Amino acid sequence: MPSAQRYIEIMDTTLRDGEQTSGVSFSASEKLTIAKLLLSEVKVDRIEVASARVSEGEFDAVKRITKWAKANGCLSKVEVLTFVDGDVSVQWMMKAGARVMNLLTKGSLNHLTHQLKKKPEQHFADVAAVIALAGKKGITCNVYLEDWSNGMRYSKDYVFQYLDFLQYQPVKRIMLPDTLGVLIPSEAYEYISEIVSRYPGIHFDFHAHNDYDLGTANVLEAVKAGAHGIHLTINGMGERAGNAPLASAIAVLNDFMPKIKTAVAEKSLYTVSKLVETFSGFRIPVNKPVVGENVFTQTAGIHADGDKKNKLYCSDLMPERFGRQRKYALGKTSGKANIENNLQQLGIHLSDTDLRKVTQRIIELGDRKEDVTQSDLPYIISDILNSNANEDKVKIENYALTHSKGLNPSVTIKLLIDGEAFEEHAQGDGQYDAFMNALKKVYRHKKMELPLLTDYAVRIPPGGRSDALCETIITWRYNDKEFKTRGLDSDQTVSAIKATQKMLNTI
């Protein structure tokens, strides 16, 4: 590492602070999976995995994580939030196999006075007793100053009185949380600069919340001010408006702080983001920086044209850094360049005249607020050009779906491929699974490989009746490319079958 670079520790607290997102609760096995991915693939320096004393489920999760971490030589990277409660948290830590505690203490006089109803000296003595006990048990201690940001605003003398005390305690890190997400960037810089210069021998972490949508900006200013570590969560999960998001903060530090170094692997950020989205049920907004579905999608035709000519609408925030790919949306603002980019990805080439016709049709569909995807293009082209090939080469002629209580669902299908008929029967975990199993049998006869189904989503109109149309959107991966097909029907399985027929003709 060049001597001019300064290393910043990244502590991910998705499994502790992030789990405080309303309605989110990870199982023990889900926590273990996320912990492994964060340390092994994303390569964060530390993870905060739970709060002590919360529940038996938390205890089980921590035991699983610490067992794995110990076997893989990274137990010192696993941290647990603990409390000033005598020996209770310390005993919990020992039983769970954890060896790093993040002690939650009061960082503002307001919290100390009205929540604990104690004098500073009383609190300091209680804190010192827990730190001493942890040391005797071989537990490393970090200290949180809860509500530190308000402490610096309204009771700075108390904060410095506490830090003067802590600098002589055997603690490894002091952690400065903006607990209520109230700081603006200039304050984050001012407060941390003052503390780092006053206590040059202490390691300080900054913990940002996002209540004013300033979490990432405050992280940037904290690092500029000399913070030694920062706390982040996947997808910005956390209480209220959440915490500073891992992906955004890493991208900002990498692009705007050349003298800063972290160990985080950018290419793993999207993978862990999608995994946590699945486990938590906490959907990522499509426009969320770095990990949102639409953030590397160009919609305006002029942007696609500029990208084609000299990457005029690209920045350093390139999708390939995060294992993603730039896309070009199809709709009423699409120009020829957008459509050409999509056609090239499909291996389709059109004359200028035909391309203009297809462009006009896509604009018309966009005006009617109809979604157009890359996989729709072959059908639009077939319709526009009035070719003789506008009949499907693959047609699902007939099918019989059976679902009975206590029996595996089964399907019988009759399929026409270039006029040749095939009939197969199969069972599955559900009707659509049985249908796909029958389809696979047909394609084995033809010695053809089907795409991999990577996502399956069903949508119905808000307030829809039981007989309302539902739209099934299936994402497929074929030849290292992803595409989507849609089906519409009042029966969910039938709409999925219609989407699958589109897929069979697309490939």
RODO-2510 file (C-alpha; in nm, 4 decimals, decimal comma):
residues 507
     n   res          X          Y          Z
     1     m     0,0000     0,0000     0,0000
     2     p     0,1444     0,3437    -0,0896
     3     s     0,2566     0,5330     0,2184
     4     a     0,0357     0,8277     0,1222
     5     q    -0,2778     0,6175     0,1593
     6     r    -0,4702     0,5942     0,4864
     7     y    -0,6568     0,2733     0,5681
     8     i    -1,0180     0,3031     0,6881
     9     e    -1,1837     0,0163     0,8751
    10     i    -1,5316    -0,0766     0,7542
    11     m    -1,7669    -0,2187     1,0163
    12     d    -2,0951    -0,3548     0,8800
    13     t    -2,3819    -0,3489     1,1297
    14     t    -2,6606    -0,4881     0,9098
    15     l    -2,7136    -0,7833     1,1428
    16     r    -2,7475    -0,5597     1,4498
    17     d    -2,8476    -0,2014     1,3703
    18     g    -2,9842    -0,2917     1,0259
    19     e    -3,2124    -0,5536     1,1779
    20     q    -3,3839    -0,2716     1,3671
    21     t    -3,5580    -0,1883     1,0384
    22     s    -3,9303    -0,2086     1,1116
    23     g    -4,0672    -0,5539     1,0283
    24     v    -3,7268    -0,7171     0,9675
    25     s    -3,6006    -1,0191     1,1591
    26     f    -3,3309    -1,2523     1,0275
    27     s    -3,3262    -1,6189     1,1259
    28     a    -3,0096    -1,7671     1,2754
    29     s    -2,9222    -1,9410     0,9473
    30     e    -2,9816    -1,6215     0,7488
    31     k    -2,7560    -1,4277     0,9860
    32     l    -2,4816    -1,6861     0,9464
    33     t    -2,5091    -1,6749     0,5664
    34     i    -2,4880    -1,2936     0,5584
    35     a    -2,1988    -1,2911     0,8071
    36     k    -1,9994    -1,5367     0,5958
    37     l    -2,0595    -1,3342     0,2801
    38     l    -1,9643    -1,0046     0,4439
    39     l    -1,6344    -1,1331     0,5799
    40     s    -1,5346    -1,3749     0,3021
    41     e    -1,6592    -1,2050    -0,0156
    42     v    -1,7336    -0,8392     0,0578
    43     k    -1,4291    -0,8315     0,2868
    44     v    -1,5467    -0,5788     0,5428
    45     d    -1,3104    -0,5538     0,8390
    46     r    -1,5668    -0,6201     1,1124
    47     i    -1,9316    -0,7112     1,1573
    48     e    -2,1680    -0,6253     1,4412
    49     v    -2,4023    -0,9215     1,4581
    50     a    -2,6451    -0,8775     1,7497
    51     s    -2,7362    -0,7138     2,0772
    52     a    -2,6712    -0,9131     2,3939
    53     r    -2,9655    -1,0375     2,6020
    54     v    -3,2281    -0,9775     2,3317
    55     s    -3,3643    -1,3287     2,2699
    56     e    -3,2824    -1,6967     2,2457
    57     g    -3,2855    -1,6591     1,8670
    58     e    -3,0157    -1,3916     1,8834
    59     f    -2,8119    -1,6089     2,1192
    60     d    -2,8345    -1,9048     1,8802
    61     a    -2,7361    -1,6869     1,5835
    62     v    -2,4322    -1,5457     1,7624
    63     k    -2,3205    -1,8944     1,8696
    64     r    -2,3382    -2,0142     1,5084
    65     i    -2,1490    -1,7130     1,3774
    66     t    -1,8760    -1,7252     1,6415
    67     k    -1,8280    -2,0997     1,5893
    68     w    -1,7767    -2,0464     1,2164
    69     a    -1,5591    -1,7381     1,2722
    70     k    -1,3346    -1,9176     1,5215
    71     a    -1,2868    -2,2080     1,2811
    72     n    -1,1926    -1,9623     1,0062
    73     g    -0,9611    -1,7417     1,2101
    74     c    -1,1797    -1,4300     1,2158
    75     l    -1,3413    -1,4353     1,5598
    76     s    -1,1898    -1,0935     1,6378
    77     k    -1,3968    -0,9480     1,3514
    78     v    -1,7308    -1,0427     1,5110
    79     e    -1,8753    -0,7851     1,7508
    80     v    -2,1808    -0,7704     1,9790
    81     l    -2,3576    -0,4669     2,1267
    82     t    -2,3564    -0,4858     2,5063
    83     f    -2,4816    -0,2757     2,7953
    84     v    -2,3621    -0,1224     3,1212
    85     d    -2,5259    -0,3937     3,3304
    86     g    -2,2612    -0,5305     3,5638
    87     d    -2,1636    -0,8805     3,4546
    88     v    -2,4872    -0,9725     3,2670
    89     s    -2,3740    -0,8816     2,9133
    90     v    -2,0240    -1,0160     2,9773
    91     q    -2,1616    -1,3541     3,0837
    92     w    -2,3892    -1,3583     2,7775
    93     m    -2,0852    -1,2907     2,5579
    94     m    -1,8869    -1,5723     2,7147
    95     k    -2,1670    -1,8248     2,6656
    96     a    -2,2193    -1,7140     2,3035
    97     g    -1,8490    -1,7474     2,2235
    98     a    -1,8080    -1,3798     2,1293
    99     r    -1,4878    -1,1959     2,2137
   100     v    -1,5458    -0,8327     2,1059
   101     m    -1,8047    -0,6186     2,2826
   102     n    -1,9337    -0,2778     2,1747
   103     l    -2,0398    -0,1213     2,5040
   104     l    -2,3355     0,1175     2,4734
   105     t    -2,2842     0,4210     2,6971
   106     k    -2,4169     0,7752     2,7138
   107     g    -2,2568     1,0324     2,4843
   108     s    -2,4769     1,3282     2,5753
   109     l    -2,5608     1,4886     2,9060
   110     n    -2,9264     1,4920     2,8045
   111     h    -2,9394     1,1114     2,7743
   112     l    -2,7393     1,0629     3,0910
   113     t    -2,9564     1,2966     3,2980
   114     h    -3,3006     1,1967     3,1774
   115     q    -3,2571     0,8272     3,0921
   116     l    -3,0092     0,7051     3,3522
   117     k    -3,0688     0,9862     3,6033
   118     k    -2,7021     0,9717     3,7073
   119     k    -2,4101     1,2060     3,7443
   120     p    -2,1188     1,1737     3,4992
   121     e    -1,8871     1,0322     3,7666
   122     q    -2,1393     0,7592     3,8544
   123     h    -2,1759     0,6591     3,4899
   124     f    -1,8006     0,6560     3,4350
   125     a    -1,7521     0,4297     3,7346
   126     d    -2,0156     0,1859     3,6071
   127     v    -1,8527     0,1843     3,2636
   128     a    -1,5073     0,1253     3,4104
   129     a    -1,6363    -0,1742     3,6077
   130     v    -1,7772    -0,3425     3,2948
   131     i    -1,4592    -0,2726     3,0964
   132     a    -1,2455    -0,4210     3,3744
   133     l    -1,4629    -0,7326     3,3971
   134     a    -1,4514    -0,7787     3,0182
   135     g    -1,0721    -0,7525     3,0273
   136     k    -1,0484    -1,0235     3,2934
   137     k    -1,2562    -1,2527     3,0688
   138     g    -1,0363    -1,1885     2,7658
   139     i    -1,2987    -0,9772     2,5871
   140     t    -1,1902    -0,6804     2,3753
   141     c    -1,3945    -0,3698     2,4477
   142     n    -1,5048    -0,0905     2,2144
   143     v    -1,7247     0,1903     2,3509
   144     y    -2,0247     0,3583     2,1866
   145     l    -2,1099     0,7172     2,2896
   146     e    -2,4842     0,7052     2,2260
   147     d    -2,6312     1,0404     2,1080
   148     w    -2,2761     1,1747     2,0660
   149     s    -2,3799     1,4182     1,7898
   150     n    -2,6286     1,5958     2,0174
   151     g    -2,3707     1,5744     2,2935
   152     m    -2,1284     1,7761     2,0794
   153     r    -2,3981     2,0299     1,9963
   154     y    -2,5377     2,0889     2,3425
   155     s    -2,3034     1,9405     2,6037
   156     k    -1,9536     1,9421     2,4582
   157     d    -1,7913     1,9802     2,7990
   158     y    -1,9522     1,6524     2,9057
   159     v    -1,8302     1,4734     2,5896
   160     f    -1,4722     1,5860     2,6517
   161     q    -1,4981     1,5007     3,0213
   162     y    -1,6034     1,1485     2,9187
   163     l    -1,3325     1,1149     2,6541
   164     d    -1,0713     1,2380     2,9012
   165     f    -1,1819     0,9491     3,1225
   166     l    -1,1978     0,6898     2,8421
   167     q    -0,8507     0,7649     2,7062
   168     y    -0,7054     0,5916     3,0117
   169     q    -0,9348     0,2882     2,9898
   170     p    -0,8275    -0,0345     2,8106
   171     v    -1,0591     0,0137     2,5119
   172     k    -0,9635    -0,0521     2,1493
   173     r    -1,2026     0,1845     1,9705
   174     i    -1,4350     0,4698     2,0639
   175     m    -1,7412     0,4864     1,8420
   176     l    -1,9162     0,8157     1,7693
   177     p    -2,2767     0,7678     1,6551
   178     d    -2,5039     1,0280     1,5037
   179     t    -2,7819     0,8349     1,6753
   180     l    -3,0716     1,0459     1,5467
   181     g    -2,9195     1,1311     1,2090
   182     v    -2,9210     1,5051     1,2852
   183     l    -2,5748     1,6139     1,1712
   184     i    -2,5091     1,8154     0,8586
   185     p    -2,1783     1,7488     0,6772
   186     s    -2,0031     2,0611     0,8072
   187     e    -2,0798     1,9562     1,1658
   188     a    -1,9589     1,6012     1,1052
   189     y    -1,6287     1,7417     0,9820
   190     e    -1,5979     2,0015     1,2604
   191     y    -1,6768     1,7693     1,5518
   192     i    -1,4606     1,4787     1,4397
   193     s    -1,1682     1,7048     1,3471
   194     e    -1,1771     1,8541     1,6955
   195     i    -1,1873     1,5135     1,8643
   196     v    -0,9188     1,3494     1,6487
   197     s    -0,6777     1,6399     1,7014
   198     r    -0,7412     1,6412     2,0766
   199     y    -0,6957     1,2629     2,1178
   200     p    -0,4421     1,1621     1,8477
   201     g    -0,3704     0,8208     1,9979
   202     i    -0,7290     0,6916     1,9991
   203     h    -0,9062     0,5023     1,7186
   204     f    -1,2426     0,6687     1,6443
   205     d    -1,5266     0,5148     1,4417
   206     f    -1,8124     0,7212     1,2985
   207     h    -2,1650     0,5750     1,2871
   208     a    -2,4045     0,7685     1,0598
   209     h    -2,7831     0,7531     1,0432
   210     n    -2,9747     0,8806     0,7440
   211     d    -3,2740     1,0754     0,8795
   212     y    -3,2023     1,3786     0,6572
   213     d    -3,0602     1,1656     0,3725
   214     l    -2,7134     1,2933     0,4644
   215     g    -2,5641     0,9650     0,5880
   216     t    -2,3230     0,9146     0,2974
   217     a    -2,2249     1,2829     0,2892
   218     n    -2,1513     1,2728     0,6628
   219     v    -1,9403     0,9585     0,6176
   220     l    -1,7335     1,1385     0,3537
   221     e    -1,6778     1,4380     0,5819
   222     a    -1,5991     1,2176     0,8815
   223     v    -1,3271     1,0382     0,6877
   224     k    -1,1891     1,3708     0,5637
   225     a    -1,1800     1,4855     0,9260
   226     g    -0,9672     1,1884     1,0310
   227     a    -1,2109     0,9160     1,1434
   228     h    -1,0370     0,5785     1,1483
   229     g    -1,3425     0,3620     1,0824
   230     i    -1,7019     0,3915     0,9642
   231     h    -2,0164     0,1882     1,0328
   232     l    -2,2460     0,1008     0,7406
   233     t    -2,5362    -0,1296     0,6556
   234     i    -2,6365    -0,3169     0,3422
   235     n    -2,9057    -0,1260     0,1497
   236     g    -2,8970     0,1429     0,4205
   237     m    -3,1116    -0,0710     0,6498
   238     g    -3,1743     0,0531     1,0021
   239     e    -3,4210     0,2176     1,2349
   240     r    -3,6367     0,5051     1,1011
   241     a    -3,4674     0,6258     0,7788
   242     g    -3,1866     0,3743     0,8186
   243     n    -2,8077     0,3983     0,8308
   244     a    -2,5467     0,5119     0,5819
   245     p    -2,5539     0,2497     0,3022
   246     l    -2,2500     0,0312     0,2441
   247     a    -2,2495     0,0416    -0,1382
   248     s    -2,2911     0,4187    -0,1674
   249     a    -2,0303     0,5004     0,0964
   250     i    -1,7699     0,2695    -0,0561
   251     a    -1,8278     0,4119    -0,4048
   252     v    -1,7951     0,7686    -0,2726
   253     l    -1,4748     0,6948    -0,0794
   254     n    -1,3168     0,5123    -0,3736
   255     d    -1,3996     0,7864    -0,6228
   256     f    -1,3498     1,1038    -0,4204
   257     m    -1,0846     1,0140    -0,1624
   258     p    -0,7826     0,8799    -0,3556
   259     k    -0,5675     0,8783    -0,0423
   260     i    -0,8128     0,6488     0,1371
   261     k    -0,7961     0,2695     0,1191
   262     t    -1,0538     0,0085     0,2227
   263     a    -1,0569    -0,3689     0,1801
   264     v    -1,4138    -0,3883     0,0459
   265     a    -1,4597    -0,5730    -0,2848
   266     e    -1,6905    -0,3587    -0,4974
   267     k    -1,7929    -0,6484    -0,7234
   268     s    -1,9565    -0,8260    -0,4279
   269     l    -2,1739    -0,5327    -0,3176
   270     y    -2,4646    -0,6023    -0,5556
   271     t    -2,4683    -0,9744    -0,4709
   272     v    -2,4914    -0,9163    -0,0959
   273     s    -2,7481    -0,6419    -0,1523
   274     k    -2,9829    -0,8788    -0,3377
   275     l    -2,9335    -1,1534    -0,0788
   276     v    -3,0251    -0,9211     0,2075
   277     e    -3,3223    -0,7934     0,0087
   278     t    -3,4460    -1,1525    -0,0216
   279     f    -3,3878    -1,2463     0,3424
   280     s    -3,5325    -0,9245     0,4857
   281     g    -3,8254    -0,8719     0,2485
   282     f    -3,7101    -0,5083     0,2541
   283     r    -3,7327    -0,4101    -0,1123
   284     i    -3,4562    -0,1996    -0,2642
   285     p    -3,5927     0,1149    -0,4354
   286     v    -3,5267     0,0888    -0,8088
   287     n    -3,3462     0,4238    -0,8011
   288     k    -3,1210     0,3457    -0,5006
   289     p    -2,7629     0,4367    -0,5934
   290     v    -2,5304     0,1533    -0,6976
   291     v    -2,7667    -0,1370    -0,6162
   292     g    -3,1079    -0,0179    -0,7459
   293     e    -3,2528    -0,1937    -1,0503
   294     n    -3,2662     0,1223    -1,2645
   295     v    -2,9507     0,3106    -1,1687
   296     f    -2,7491     0,1856    -1,4665
   297     t    -3,0360     0,2110    -1,7124
   298     q    -3,0401     0,4933    -1,9694
   299     t    -3,3896     0,5918    -2,0797
   300     a    -3,3490     0,8993    -2,2979
   301     g    -3,2478     0,8292    -2,6551
   302     i    -2,9997     1,1184    -2,6568
   303     h    -2,8124     0,9556    -2,3665
   304     a    -2,7850     0,6237    -2,5479
   305     d    -2,6637     0,8074    -2,8583
   306     g    -2,3986     0,9894    -2,6545
   307     d    -2,2830     0,6667    -2,4914
   308     k    -2,2478     0,5062    -2,8323
   309     k    -2,0367     0,7884    -2,9740
   310     n    -1,7923     0,8546    -2,6911
   311     k    -1,9513     0,7418    -2,3621
   312     l    -2,0691     1,0994    -2,3173
   313     y    -2,3225     1,0139    -2,0477
   314     c    -2,1007     0,7789    -1,8443
   315     s    -1,9183     0,8668    -1,5222
   316     d    -1,6667     0,6865    -1,3047
   317     l    -1,9660     0,5089    -1,1520
   318     m    -1,9519     0,2292    -1,4096
   319     p    -2,1806    -0,0737    -1,3610
   320     e    -1,9026    -0,3221    -1,4334
   321     r    -1,7329    -0,2191    -1,1078
   322     f    -2,0223    -0,3747    -0,9198
   323     g    -2,0712    -0,6820    -1,1394
   324     r    -2,3568    -0,5126    -1,3265
   325     q    -2,4309    -0,4096    -1,6834
   326     r    -2,5604    -0,0884    -1,8404
   327     k    -2,9097    -0,1193    -1,9877
   328     y    -3,1083     0,0939    -2,2290
   329     a    -3,4770     0,1278    -2,1492
   330     l    -3,7461     0,1133    -2,4160
   331     g    -4,0329     0,3628    -2,3999
   332     k    -4,1672     0,6865    -2,5346
   333     t    -3,8373     0,8718    -2,4803
   334     s    -3,6377     0,6015    -2,6604
   335     g    -3,4503     0,7035    -2,9698
   336     k    -3,2941     0,4872    -3,2372
   337     a    -2,9743     0,4530    -3,0325
   338     n    -3,1583     0,2937    -2,7381
   339     i    -3,3264     0,0438    -2,9662
   340     e    -3,0078    -0,0303    -3,1605
   341     n    -2,8250    -0,1095    -2,8358
   342     n    -3,0957    -0,3577    -2,7362
   343     l    -3,1087    -0,5138    -3,0818
   344     q    -2,7311    -0,5602    -3,0834
   345     q    -2,7541    -0,7468    -2,7528
   346     l    -3,0119    -0,9769    -2,9151
   347     g    -2,7983    -1,0213    -3,2273
   348     i    -3,0634    -0,8562    -3,4502
   349     h    -2,9760    -0,6093    -3,7284
   350     l    -3,2333    -0,3928    -3,9085
   351     s    -3,2205    -0,1498    -4,1986
   352     d    -3,2618     0,2195    -4,1159
   353     t    -3,6161     0,2135    -4,2557
   354     d    -3,7210    -0,0822    -4,0436
   355     l    -3,5490     0,0642    -3,7386
   356     r    -3,7508     0,3850    -3,7730
   357     k    -4,0729     0,1834    -3,7885
   358     v    -3,9842    -0,0137    -3,4767
   359     t    -3,8852     0,3068    -3,2952
   360     q    -4,2190     0,4657    -3,3762
   361     r    -4,4128     0,1625    -3,2492
   362     i    -4,2204     0,1624    -2,9183
   363     i    -4,2952     0,5333    -2,8733
   364     e    -4,6654     0,4628    -2,9344
   365     l    -4,6638     0,1842    -2,6755
   366     g    -4,4863     0,4123    -2,4267
   367     d    -4,7500     0,6815    -2,4769
   368     r    -5,0103     0,4251    -2,3726
   369     k    -4,7978     0,3525    -2,0624
   370     e    -4,7304    -0,0017    -2,1781
   371     d    -4,4033    -0,1577    -2,0650
   372     v    -4,1650    -0,2572    -2,3414
   373     t    -3,8692    -0,4839    -2,2697
   374     q    -3,5845    -0,6187    -2,4748
   375     s    -3,7597    -0,9541    -2,5040
   376     d    -4,0627    -0,7820    -2,6627
   377     l    -3,8535    -0,6536    -2,9526
   378     p    -3,8686    -0,9689    -3,1708
   379     y    -4,2496    -0,9646    -3,1501
   380     i    -4,2697    -0,5943    -3,2276
   381     i    -4,0376    -0,6434    -3,5223
   382     s    -4,2418    -0,9367    -3,6498
   383     d    -4,5632    -0,7355    -3,6235
   384     i    -4,4192    -0,4194    -3,7824
   385     l    -4,2587    -0,5892    -4,0783
   386     n    -4,5634    -0,8059    -4,1570
   387     s    -4,3319    -1,0986    -4,2089
   388     n    -4,4486    -1,4519    -4,2678
   389     a    -4,2666    -1,5506    -3,9518
   390     n    -4,5073    -1,3813    -3,7152
   391     e    -4,6510    -1,7153    -3,6047
   392     d    -4,4834    -1,8713    -3,3059
   393     k    -4,2419    -2,1491    -3,3932
   394     v    -4,3066    -2,2992    -3,0505
   395     k    -4,6665    -2,3291    -2,9418
   396     i    -4,8104    -2,4770    -2,6229
   397     e    -5,1054    -2,6481    -2,7889
   398     n    -5,2741    -2,8032    -2,4830
   399     y    -5,2149    -2,8618    -2,1153
   400     a    -5,3953    -3,0234    -1,8228
   401     l    -5,3149    -2,9009    -1,4718
   402     t    -5,3979    -3,1189    -1,1710
   403     h    -5,3777    -3,0136    -0,8066
   404     s    -5,5198    -3,2422    -0,5383
   405     k    -5,4824    -3,2388    -0,1613
   406     g    -5,2204    -3,4862    -0,0450
   407     l    -5,0909    -3,5510    -0,3998
   408     n    -4,8112    -3,3899    -0,5949
   409     p    -4,9374    -3,1448    -0,8593
   410     s    -4,9068    -3,2870    -1,2108
   411     v    -4,9207    -3,1505    -1,5642
   412     t    -4,9677    -3,3014    -1,9076
   413     i    -4,8626    -3,0809    -2,1995
   414     k    -4,8777    -3,0972    -2,5778
   415     l    -4,6159    -2,8831    -2,7473
   416     l    -4,5638    -2,7974    -3,1145
   417     i    -4,2076    -2,7137    -3,2226
   418     d    -4,1902    -2,6188    -3,5899
   419     g    -4,5087    -2,8195    -3,6409
   420     e    -4,3737    -3,1333    -3,4674
   421     a    -4,5920    -3,2448    -3,1747
   422     f    -4,4624    -3,3595    -2,8372
   423     e    -4,6629    -3,4757    -2,5375
   424     e    -4,5236    -3,5244    -2,1855
   425     h    -4,6428    -3,5670    -1,8275
   426     a    -4,4587    -3,4655    -1,5089
   427     q    -4,5065    -3,3885    -1,1413
   428     g    -4,3583    -3,1069    -0,9330
   429     d    -4,3700    -2,9062    -0,6110
   430     g    -4,6373    -2,6844    -0,7651
   431     q    -4,8326    -2,6658    -1,0899
   432     y    -4,5818    -2,4405    -1,2621
   433     d    -4,2896    -2,6537    -1,1413
   434     a    -4,4652    -2,9601    -1,2830
   435     f    -4,5210    -2,7733    -1,6108
   436     m    -4,1508    -2,6856    -1,6329
   437     n    -4,0523    -3,0462    -1,5569
   438     a    -4,2710    -3,1655    -1,8453
   439     l    -4,1230    -2,8982    -2,0700
   440     k    -3,7697    -3,0086    -1,9821
   441     k    -3,8572    -3,3630    -2,0914
   442     v    -3,9644    -3,2315    -2,4331
   443     y    -3,6481    -3,0273    -2,4762
   444     r    -3,4318    -3,3236    -2,3776
   445     h    -3,5874    -3,5065    -2,6734
   446     k    -3,4818    -3,2144    -2,8929
   447     k    -3,1369    -3,2050    -2,7256
   448     m    -3,1906    -2,8399    -2,6441
   449     e    -3,1174    -2,6544    -2,3214
   450     l    -3,3713    -2,4304    -2,1518
   451     p    -3,2732    -2,0976    -1,9895
   452     l    -3,2310    -2,0752    -1,6136
   453     l    -3,5234    -1,9116    -1,4324
   454     t    -3,3656    -1,6467    -1,2045
   455     d    -3,6667    -1,4461    -1,0847
   456     y    -4,0453    -1,4874    -1,0811
   457     a    -4,2748    -1,1981    -0,9919
   458     v    -4,6539    -1,1693    -0,9943
   459     r    -4,8407    -0,8377    -0,9972
   460     i    -5,2102    -0,7571    -0,9749
   461     p    -5,3767    -0,4146    -0,9803
   462     p    -5,4161    -0,2505    -0,6354
   463     g    -5,7494    -0,3535    -0,4892
   464     g    -5,7848    -0,6208    -0,7558
   465     r    -6,0697    -0,8707    -0,7335
   466     s    -6,0200    -1,2455    -0,7158
   467     d    -6,0895    -1,2643    -1,0909
   468     a    -5,8548    -0,9730    -1,1731
   469     l    -5,5881    -1,0149    -1,4352
   470     c    -5,2453    -1,0901    -1,2943
   471     e    -4,9173    -1,0275    -1,4698
   472     t    -4,6373    -1,2776    -1,4298
   473     i    -4,2882    -1,1480    -1,5048
   474     i    -4,0184    -1,4122    -1,5330
   475     t    -3,6474    -1,3370    -1,5597
   476     w    -3,4366    -1,5884    -1,7500
   477     r    -3,0627    -1,6310    -1,7974
   478     y    -2,9487    -1,7714    -2,1331
   479     n    -2,5994    -1,7619    -2,2839
   480     d    -2,4803    -1,5351    -1,9988
   481     k    -2,7526    -1,2764    -2,0707
   482     e    -3,0695    -1,2004    -1,8792
   483     f    -3,4075    -1,1227    -2,0331
   484     k    -3,7659    -1,1007    -1,9073
   485     t    -4,0933    -1,2288    -2,0449
   486     r    -4,4455    -1,1413    -1,9341
   487     g    -4,7749    -1,3239    -1,9358
   488     l    -5,1208    -1,1905    -1,8585
   489     d    -5,4187    -1,3970    -1,7463
   490     s    -5,6713    -1,4168    -1,4637
   491     d    -5,5065    -1,7472    -1,3590
   492     q    -5,1563    -1,7075    -1,2183
   493     t    -5,0261    -2,0407    -1,3498
   494     v    -5,1660    -1,9737    -1,6962
   495     s    -5,0064    -1,6275    -1,7055
   496     a    -4,6740    -1,7933    -1,6172
   497     i    -4,7246    -2,0466    -1,8977
   498     k    -4,7885    -1,7603    -2,1417
   499     a    -4,4686    -1,5904    -2,0271
   500     t    -4,2840    -1,9193    -2,0736
   501     q    -4,4128    -1,9588    -2,4297
   502     k    -4,2693    -1,6137    -2,5072
   503     m    -3,9384    -1,7319    -2,3673
   504     l    -3,9397    -2,0467    -2,5833
   505     n    -3,9880    -1,8370    -2,8975
   506     t    -3,7326    -1,5770    -2,7886
   507     i    -3,4533    -1,8365    -2,7597
***
